Amino acid sequence: MTAAMVQINSADNVSGPGFKSMFAIGLTLFAITFLMNLASNRVAAHYREEYD
């Protein structure tokens, strides 16, 4: 996905569906990263030892 963004961004055409799809790809990467972080925080919280 990142390689596709670089390829689109290196083109001289700054309008059209190719350039606009770069933002969709970026949003998708952000969403995947955000969801993975949420999942890892839940797993860490589940297995975290609590000391009183």
mmCIF file of the N, C-alpha and C atoms, coordinates in Angstrom:
data_MODEL
# 
_entry.id   MODEL 
# 
loop_
_atom_site.group_PDB 
_atom_site.id 
_atom_site.type_symbol 
_atom_site.label_atom_id 
_atom_site.label_alt_id 
_atom_site.label_comp_id 
_atom_site.label_asym_id 
_atom_site.label_entity_id 
_atom_site.label_seq_id 
_atom_site.pdbx_PDB_ins_code 
_atom_site.Cartn_x 
_atom_site.Cartn_y 
_atom_site.Cartn_z 
_atom_site.occupancy 
_atom_site.B_iso_or_equiv 
_atom_site.pdbx_formal_charge 
_atom_site.auth_seq_id 
_atom_site.auth_comp_id 
_atom_site.auth_asym_id 
_atom_site.auth_atom_id 
_atom_site.pdbx_PDB_model_num 
ATOM 1   N N  . MET A 1 1  ? 0.818  -1.182  0.000   1.00 0.00 ? 1  MET A N  1 
ATOM 2   C CA . MET A 1 1  ? 0.000  0.000   0.000   1.00 0.00 ? 1  MET A CA 1 
ATOM 3   C C  . MET A 1 1  ? 0.869  1.256   0.000   1.00 0.00 ? 1  MET A C  1 
ATOM 4   N N  . THR A 1 2  ? 1.907  1.237   0.802   1.00 0.00 ? 2  THR A N  1 
ATOM 5   C CA . THR A 1 2  ? 2.778  2.403   0.849   1.00 0.00 ? 2  THR A CA 1 
ATOM 6   C C  . THR A 1 2  ? 3.484  2.603   -0.486  1.00 0.00 ? 2  THR A C  1 
ATOM 7   N N  . ALA A 1 3  ? 3.870  1.511   -1.112  1.00 0.00 ? 3  ALA A N  1 
ATOM 8   C CA . ALA A 1 3  ? 4.515  1.612   -2.418  1.00 0.00 ? 3  ALA A CA 1 
ATOM 9   C C  . ALA A 1 3  ? 3.562  2.211   -3.448  1.00 0.00 ? 3  ALA A C  1 
ATOM 10  N N  . ALA A 1 4  ? 2.296  1.881   -3.350  1.00 0.00 ? 4  ALA A N  1 
ATOM 11  C CA . ALA A 1 4  ? 1.308  2.468   -4.269  1.00 0.00 ? 4  ALA A CA 1 
ATOM 12  C C  . ALA A 1 4  ? 1.189  3.959   -4.040  1.00 0.00 ? 4  ALA A C  1 
ATOM 13  N N  . MET A 1 5  ? 1.261  4.381   -2.768  1.00 0.00 ? 5  MET A N  1 
ATOM 14  C CA . MET A 1 5  ? 1.188  5.819   -2.480  1.00 0.00 ? 5  MET A CA 1 
ATOM 15  C C  . MET A 1 5  ? 2.396  6.546   -3.062  1.00 0.00 ? 5  MET A C  1 
ATOM 16  N N  . VAL A 1 6  ? 3.562  5.965   -2.947  1.00 0.00 ? 6  VAL A N  1 
ATOM 17  C CA . VAL A 1 6  ? 4.774  6.590   -3.495  1.00 0.00 ? 6  VAL A CA 1 
ATOM 18  C C  . VAL A 1 6  ? 4.681  6.662   -5.006  1.00 0.00 ? 6  VAL A C  1 
ATOM 19  N N  . GLN A 1 7  ? 4.194  5.607   -5.632  1.00 0.00 ? 7  GLN A N  1 
ATOM 20  C CA . GLN A 1 7  ? 4.069  5.600   -7.088  1.00 0.00 ? 7  GLN A CA 1 
ATOM 21  C C  . GLN A 1 7  ? 3.078  6.657   -7.559  1.00 0.00 ? 7  GLN A C  1 
ATOM 22  N N  . ILE A 1 8  ? 1.971  6.793   -6.862  1.00 0.00 ? 8  ILE A N  1 
ATOM 23  C CA . ILE A 1 8  ? 0.974  7.799   -7.237  1.00 0.00 ? 8  ILE A CA 1 
ATOM 24  C C  . ILE A 1 8  ? 1.520  9.193   -7.007  1.00 0.00 ? 8  ILE A C  1 
ATOM 25  N N  . ASN A 1 9  ? 2.211  9.384   -5.901  1.00 0.00 ? 9  ASN A N  1 
ATOM 26  C CA . ASN A 1 9  ? 2.720  10.701  -5.546  1.00 0.00 ? 9  ASN A CA 1 
ATOM 27  C C  . ASN A 1 9  ? 3.866  11.139  -6.455  1.00 0.00 ? 9  ASN A C  1 
ATOM 28  N N  . SER A 1 10 ? 4.600  10.182  -7.029  1.00 0.00 ? 10 SER A N  1 
ATOM 29  C CA . SER A 1 10 ? 5.719  10.553  -7.898  1.00 0.00 ? 10 SER A CA 1 
ATOM 30  C C  . SER A 1 10 ? 5.249  10.969  -9.296  1.00 0.00 ? 10 SER A C  1 
ATOM 31  N N  . ALA A 1 11 ? 4.000  10.731  -9.618  1.00 0.00 ? 11 ALA A N  1 
ATOM 32  C CA . ALA A 1 11 ? 3.466  11.135  -10.921 1.00 0.00 ? 11 ALA A CA 1 
ATOM 33  C C  . ALA A 1 11 ? 3.256  12.645  -10.937 1.00 0.00 ? 11 ALA A C  1 
ATOM 34  N N  . ASP A 1 12 ? 3.301  13.215  -12.109 1.00 0.00 ? 12 ASP A N  1 
ATOM 35  C CA . ASP A 1 12 ? 3.131  14.656  -12.254 1.00 0.00 ? 12 ASP A CA 1 
ATOM 36  C C  . ASP A 1 12 ? 1.668  15.083  -12.171 1.00 0.00 ? 12 ASP A C  1 
ATOM 37  N N  . ASN A 1 13 ? 0.775  14.169  -12.328 1.00 0.00 ? 13 ASN A N  1 
ATOM 38  C CA . ASN A 1 13 ? -0.652 14.486  -12.313 1.00 0.00 ? 13 ASN A CA 1 
ATOM 39  C C  . ASN A 1 13 ? -1.109 14.647  -10.860 1.00 0.00 ? 13 ASN A C  1 
ATOM 40  N N  . VAL A 1 14 ? -1.524 15.857  -10.488 1.00 0.00 ? 14 VAL A N  1 
ATOM 41  C CA . VAL A 1 14 ? -1.933 16.116  -9.105  1.00 0.00 ? 14 VAL A CA 1 
ATOM 42  C C  . VAL A 1 14 ? -3.452 16.171  -8.956  1.00 0.00 ? 14 VAL A C  1 
ATOM 43  N N  . SER A 1 15 ? -4.159 15.697  -9.940  1.00 0.00 ? 15 SER A N  1 
ATOM 44  C CA . SER A 1 15 ? -5.617 15.647  -9.840  1.00 0.00 ? 15 SER A CA 1 
ATOM 45  C C  . SER A 1 15 ? -6.073 14.308  -10.400 1.00 0.00 ? 15 SER A C  1 
ATOM 46  N N  . GLY A 1 16 ? -7.321 14.033  -10.195 1.00 0.00 ? 16 GLY A N  1 
ATOM 47  C CA . GLY A 1 16 ? -7.876 12.803  -10.735 1.00 0.00 ? 16 GLY A CA 1 
ATOM 48  C C  . GLY A 1 16 ? -7.980 11.717  -9.690  1.00 0.00 ? 16 GLY A C  1 
ATOM 49  N N  . PRO A 1 17 ? -8.497 10.573  -10.114 1.00 0.00 ? 17 PRO A N  1 
ATOM 50  C CA . PRO A 1 17 ? -8.746 9.499   -9.161  1.00 0.00 ? 17 PRO A CA 1 
ATOM 51  C C  . PRO A 1 17 ? -7.468 8.889   -8.579  1.00 0.00 ? 17 PRO A C  1 
ATOM 52  N N  . GLY A 1 18 ? -6.384 8.909   -9.324  1.00 0.00 ? 18 GLY A N  1 
ATOM 53  C CA . GLY A 1 18 ? -5.132 8.357   -8.803  1.00 0.00 ? 18 GLY A CA 1 
ATOM 54  C C  . GLY A 1 18 ? -4.618 9.122   -7.606  1.00 0.00 ? 18 GLY A C  1 
ATOM 55  N N  . PHE A 1 19 ? -4.655 10.432  -7.703  1.00 0.00 ? 19 PHE A N  1 
ATOM 56  C CA . PHE A 1 19 ? -4.168 11.264  -6.597  1.00 0.00 ? 19 PHE A CA 1 
ATOM 57  C C  . PHE A 1 19 ? -5.118 11.200  -5.414  1.00 0.00 ? 19 PHE A C  1 
ATOM 58  N N  . LYS A 1 20 ? -6.411 11.172  -5.682  1.00 0.00 ? 20 LYS A N  1 
ATOM 59  C CA . LYS A 1 20 ? -7.393 11.097  -4.604  1.00 0.00 ? 20 LYS A CA 1 
ATOM 60  C C  . LYS A 1 20 ? -7.367 9.740   -3.910  1.00 0.00 ? 20 LYS A C  1 
ATOM 61  N N  . SER A 1 21 ? -7.009 8.696   -4.647  1.00 0.00 ? 21 SER A N  1 
ATOM 62  C CA . SER A 1 21 ? -6.936 7.371   -4.024  1.00 0.00 ? 21 SER A CA 1 
ATOM 63  C C  . SER A 1 21 ? -5.775 7.288   -3.041  1.00 0.00 ? 21 SER A C  1 
ATOM 64  N N  . MET A 1 22 ? -4.778 8.155   -3.177  1.00 0.00 ? 22 MET A N  1 
ATOM 65  C CA . MET A 1 22 ? -3.670 8.178   -2.231  1.00 0.00 ? 22 MET A CA 1 
ATOM 66  C C  . MET A 1 22 ? -4.185 8.483   -0.826  1.00 0.00 ? 22 MET A C  1 
ATOM 67  N N  . PHE A 1 23 ? -5.148 9.363   -0.718  1.00 0.00 ? 23 PHE A N  1 
ATOM 68  C CA . PHE A 1 23 ? -5.720 9.689   0.586   1.00 0.00 ? 23 PHE A CA 1 
ATOM 69  C C  . PHE A 1 23 ? -6.533 8.518   1.137   1.00 0.00 ? 23 PHE A C  1 
ATOM 70  N N  . ALA A 1 24 ? -7.214 7.795   0.267   1.00 0.00 ? 24 ALA A N  1 
ATOM 71  C CA . ALA A 1 24 ? -7.961 6.615   0.707   1.00 0.00 ? 24 ALA A CA 1 
ATOM 72  C C  . ALA A 1 24 ? -7.006 5.528   1.205   1.00 0.00 ? 24 ALA A C  1 
ATOM 73  N N  . ILE A 1 25 ? -5.888 5.360   0.517   1.00 0.00 ? 25 ILE A N  1 
ATOM 74  C CA . ILE A 1 25 ? -4.904 4.382   0.952   1.00 0.00 ? 25 ILE A CA 1 
ATOM 75  C C  . ILE A 1 25 ? -4.319 4.793   2.297   1.00 0.00 ? 25 ILE A C  1 
ATOM 76  N N  . GLY A 1 26 ? -4.015 6.071   2.458   1.00 0.00 ? 26 GLY A N  1 
ATOM 77  C CA . GLY A 1 26 ? -3.480 6.568   3.725   1.00 0.00 ? 26 GLY A CA 1 
ATOM 78  C C  . GLY A 1 26 ? -4.467 6.381   4.864   1.00 0.00 ? 26 GLY A C  1 
ATOM 79  N N  . LEU A 1 27 ? -5.732 6.641   4.612   1.00 0.00 ? 27 LEU A N  1 
ATOM 80  C CA . LEU A 1 27 ? -6.756 6.455   5.625   1.00 0.00 ? 27 LEU A CA 1 
ATOM 81  C C  . LEU A 1 27 ? -6.896 4.985   5.993   1.00 0.00 ? 27 LEU A C  1 
ATOM 82  N N  . THR A 1 28 ? -6.803 4.111   5.005   1.00 0.00 ? 28 THR A N  1 
ATOM 83  C CA . THR A 1 28 ? -6.860 2.675   5.264   1.00 0.00 ? 28 THR A CA 1 
ATOM 84  C C  . THR A 1 28 ? -5.682 2.230   6.118   1.00 0.00 ? 28 THR A C  1 
ATOM 85  N N  . LEU A 1 29 ? -4.478 2.703   5.800   1.00 0.00 ? 29 LEU A N  1 
ATOM 86  C CA . LEU A 1 29 ? -3.307 2.363   6.607   1.00 0.00 ? 29 LEU A CA 1 
ATOM 87  C C  . LEU A 1 29 ? -3.457 2.873   8.035   1.00 0.00 ? 29 LEU A C  1 
ATOM 88  N N  . PHE A 1 30 ? -3.993 4.081   8.193   1.00 0.00 ? 30 PHE A N  1 
ATOM 89  C CA . PHE A 1 30 ? -4.213 4.624   9.529   1.00 0.00 ? 30 PHE A CA 1 
ATOM 90  C C  . PHE A 1 30 ? -5.208 3.768   10.300  1.00 0.00 ? 30 PHE A C  1 
ATOM 91  N N  . ALA A 1 31 ? -6.304 3.380   9.660   1.00 0.00 ? 31 ALA A N  1 
ATOM 92  C CA . ALA A 1 31 ? -7.332 2.582   10.328  1.00 0.00 ? 31 ALA A CA 1 
ATOM 93  C C  . ALA A 1 31 ? -6.779 1.221   10.754  1.00 0.00 ? 31 ALA A C  1 
ATOM 94  N N  . ILE A 1 32 ? -6.004 0.590   9.889   1.00 0.00 ? 32 ILE A N  1 
ATOM 95  C CA . ILE A 1 32 ? -5.414 -0.705  10.231  1.00 0.00 ? 32 ILE A CA 1 
ATOM 96  C C  . ILE A 1 32 ? -4.469 -0.563  11.418  1.00 0.00 ? 32 ILE A C  1 
ATOM 97  N N  . THR A 1 33 ? -3.628 0.465   11.403  1.00 0.00 ? 33 THR A N  1 
ATOM 98  C CA . THR A 1 33 ? -2.698 0.696   12.501  1.00 0.00 ? 33 THR A CA 1 
ATOM 99  C C  . THR A 1 33 ? -3.443 0.980   13.794  1.00 0.00 ? 33 THR A C  1 
ATOM 100 N N  . PHE A 1 34 ? -4.488 1.797   13.729  1.00 0.00 ? 34 PHE A N  1 
ATOM 101 C CA . PHE A 1 34 ? -5.267 2.138   14.912  1.00 0.00 ? 34 PHE A CA 1 
ATOM 102 C C  . PHE A 1 34 ? -5.932 0.905   15.506  1.00 0.00 ? 34 PHE A C  1 
ATOM 103 N N  . LEU A 1 35 ? -6.529 0.073   14.662  1.00 0.00 ? 35 LEU A N  1 
ATOM 104 C CA . LEU A 1 35 ? -7.194 -1.132  15.145  1.00 0.00 ? 35 LEU A CA 1 
ATOM 105 C C  . LEU A 1 35 ? -6.194 -2.131  15.730  1.00 0.00 ? 35 LEU A C  1 
ATOM 106 N N  . MET A 1 36 ? -5.025 -2.239  15.128  1.00 0.00 ? 36 MET A N  1 
ATOM 107 C CA . MET A 1 36 ? -4.000 -3.140  15.673  1.00 0.00 ? 36 MET A CA 1 
ATOM 108 C C  . MET A 1 36 ? -3.520 -2.651  17.029  1.00 0.00 ? 36 MET A C  1 
ATOM 109 N N  . ASN A 1 37 ? -3.379 -1.346  17.201  1.00 0.00 ? 37 ASN A N  1 
ATOM 110 C CA . ASN A 1 37 ? -2.987 -0.796  18.496  1.00 0.00 ? 37 ASN A CA 1 
ATOM 111 C C  . ASN A 1 37 ? -4.064 -1.033  19.551  1.00 0.00 ? 37 ASN A C  1 
ATOM 112 N N  . LEU A 1 38 ? -5.313 -0.858  19.195  1.00 0.00 ? 38 LEU A N  1 
ATOM 113 C CA . LEU A 1 38 ? -6.398 -1.143  20.132  1.00 0.00 ? 38 LEU A CA 1 
ATOM 114 C C  . LEU A 1 38 ? -6.391 -2.606  20.552  1.00 0.00 ? 38 LEU A C  1 
ATOM 115 N N  . ALA A 1 39 ? -6.218 -3.485  19.582  1.00 0.00 ? 39 ALA A N  1 
ATOM 116 C CA . ALA A 1 39 ? -6.199 -4.914  19.890  1.00 0.00 ? 39 ALA A CA 1 
ATOM 117 C C  . ALA A 1 39 ? -5.022 -5.274  20.791  1.00 0.00 ? 39 ALA A C  1 
ATOM 118 N N  . SER A 1 40 ? -3.854 -4.709  20.521  1.00 0.00 ? 40 SER A N  1 
ATOM 119 C CA . SER A 1 40 ? -2.690 -5.029  21.345  1.00 0.00 ? 40 SER A CA 1 
ATOM 120 C C  . SER A 1 40 ? -2.847 -4.473  22.756  1.00 0.00 ? 40 SER A C  1 
ATOM 121 N N  . ASN A 1 41 ? -3.475 -3.321  22.913  1.00 0.00 ? 41 ASN A N  1 
ATOM 122 C CA . ASN A 1 41 ? -3.725 -2.778  24.245  1.00 0.00 ? 41 ASN A CA 1 
ATOM 123 C C  . ASN A 1 41 ? -4.696 -3.655  25.028  1.00 0.00 ? 41 ASN A C  1 
ATOM 124 N N  . ARG A 1 42 ? -5.705 -4.192  24.363  1.00 0.00 ? 42 ARG A N  1 
ATOM 125 C CA . ARG A 1 42 ? -6.652 -5.075  25.039  1.00 0.00 ? 42 ARG A CA 1 
ATOM 126 C C  . ARG A 1 42 ? -5.976 -6.373  25.461  1.00 0.00 ? 42 ARG A C  1 
ATOM 127 N N  . VAL A 1 43 ? -5.140 -6.931  24.608  1.00 0.00 ? 43 VAL A N  1 
ATOM 128 C CA . VAL A 1 43 ? -4.437 -8.165  24.957  1.00 0.00 ? 43 VAL A CA 1 
ATOM 129 C C  . VAL A 1 43 ? -3.479 -7.900  26.107  1.00 0.00 ? 43 VAL A C  1 
ATOM 130 N N  . ALA A 1 44 ? -2.758 -6.789  26.057  1.00 0.00 ? 44 ALA A N  1 
ATOM 131 C CA . ALA A 1 44 ? -1.826 -6.453  27.139  1.00 0.00 ? 44 ALA A CA 1 
ATOM 132 C C  . ALA A 1 44 ? -2.559 -6.228  28.450  1.00 0.00 ? 44 ALA A C  1 
ATOM 133 N N  . ALA A 1 45 ? -3.707 -5.577  28.397  1.00 0.00 ? 45 ALA A N  1 
ATOM 134 C CA . ALA A 1 45 ? -4.487 -5.340  29.611  1.00 0.00 ? 45 ALA A CA 1 
ATOM 135 C C  . ALA A 1 45 ? -5.029 -6.649  30.178  1.00 0.00 ? 45 ALA A C  1 
ATOM 136 N N  . HIS A 1 46 ? -5.366 -7.574  29.315  1.00 0.00 ? 46 HIS A N  1 
ATOM 137 C CA . HIS A 1 46 ? -5.903 -8.849  29.758  1.00 0.00 ? 46 HIS A CA 1 
ATOM 138 C C  . HIS A 1 46 ? -4.847 -9.664  30.492  1.00 0.00 ? 46 HIS A C  1 
ATOM 139 N N  . TYR A 1 47 ? -3.612 -9.644  30.013  1.00 0.00 ? 47 TYR A N  1 
ATOM 140 C CA . TYR A 1 47 ? -2.552 -10.459 30.594  1.00 0.00 ? 47 TYR A CA 1 
ATOM 141 C C  . TYR A 1 47 ? -1.683 -9.697  31.597  1.00 0.00 ? 47 TYR A C  1 
ATOM 142 N N  . ARG A 1 48 ? -1.985 -8.454  31.852  1.00 0.00 ? 48 ARG A N  1 
ATOM 143 C CA . ARG A 1 48 ? -1.202 -7.661  32.779  1.00 0.00 ? 48 ARG A CA 1 
ATOM 144 C C  . ARG A 1 48 ? -1.460 -8.127  34.201  1.00 0.00 ? 48 ARG A C  1 
ATOM 145 N N  . GLU A 1 49 ? -0.392 -8.266  34.955  1.00 0.00 ? 49 GLU A N  1 
ATOM 146 C CA . GLU A 1 49 ? -0.535 -8.630  36.360  1.00 0.00 ? 49 GLU A CA 1 
ATOM 147 C C  . GLU A 1 49 ? -0.853 -7.388  37.170  1.00 0.00 ? 49 GLU A C  1 
ATOM 148 N N  . GLU A 1 50 ? -1.799 -7.523  38.062  1.00 0.00 ? 50 GLU A N  1 
ATOM 149 C CA . GLU A 1 50 ? -2.150 -6.385  38.898  1.00 0.00 ? 50 GLU A CA 1 
ATOM 150 C C  . GLU A 1 50 ? -1.643 -6.654  40.313  1.00 0.00 ? 50 GLU A C  1 
ATOM 151 N N  . TYR A 1 51 ? -0.970 -5.659  40.838  1.00 0.00 ? 51 TYR A N  1 
ATOM 152 C CA . TYR A 1 51 ? -0.434 -5.754  42.180  1.00 0.00 ? 51 TYR A CA 1 
ATOM 153 C C  . TYR A 1 51 ? -1.215 -4.832  43.100  1.00 0.00 ? 51 TYR A C  1 
ATOM 154 N N  . ASP A 1 52 ? -1.605 -5.334  44.242  1.00 0.00 ? 52 ASP A N  1 
ATOM 155 C CA . ASP A 1 52 ? -2.350 -4.522  45.192  1.00 0.00 ? 52 ASP A CA 1 
ATOM 156 C C  . ASP A 1 52 ? -1.454 -4.013  46.287  1.00 0.00 ? 52 ASP A C  1 
# 
